[in-house]
Amino acid sequence: MTAQPIAPVIPSARRPGHRKGRLRTSGPLPLASPPDRTDVIYGFGRIDASGRVADRVIISALGWRGDDRLTLTAGSGVMVARRDPGGMVTVAARPYIVIPAAVRRRCGLRAGDRVLLAALPGEDALAAYSFAVVDRAIRAHGPFPRGERGQP
């Protein structure tokens, strides 16, 4: 008995029901601002091992460019960056900022932490909030709504 080779089964690259033709591309995602607060733009970032936090939309909204100088201030779980010609930190050519290790320690931020970014273009400032700070603010606002079975 001689066996016939089985032809490989390769699925189509197209999705079922997808018509052949030009792909649609959407524009950039809208800026995240509350409807009644157009002066602030929100985003999320993750601190990498070198202290970099990147969010192209946030940095673009601020108009910060490579070689701009920043002054950073730190508090418990919060870092604030402001454009300042005499600042000690330089914005990189790519859309990210670097939070120096000393500032990260003062804020309690570590590599891998996610942060809520709040840009205030009118004040030329960016704040990075740890999720611990965000959680405290949410809990201070009031209890989480409960579902029918007492679950959030």
C-alpha positions, 0 to 999 in steps of 0.5 A: 500500500502506498500512501499519498501525501496529504496536502497542507491546510493553510487558512486564509489570511482574510477573516471570514466574511471579509471582503477583498479590497482596500483595508480601512485605517482609522485615524489616531485614537481620540485624546482622553479628556473628561467632557467638562475638563478639556484642559487635561489629557489622560493616558497610561504608561509603564515605567521600564527598567531605565525609568522611561515612561512613554505615551506618544499622544501625551508628549505630543499634546504637550508639544515637548520635543527632544532636547527640551529641559524638564524640572521634576518634583516628587511626592508620595506616589506622584511625579510632576514634570514641567518644561523649564529651560534650567531643568536637569532632565532632557526630553529624548528625541523619542516620545518618552520622559525619563524619571531618574532613580532618585525621583522614582524612589522618592515617589515609590515608583518601580520598574514595571509599575503602571502610571496614570499620566495627566497632561496639562498643556496650558500649564506645560506640565505632566503628572504621573500617578502611581496606581496606589494613589489612583486607588486611594482617590477612587476609594475616597470618592465613595464605595464601589457600586455593588451588583445584585450578588454584592460583587462589584 
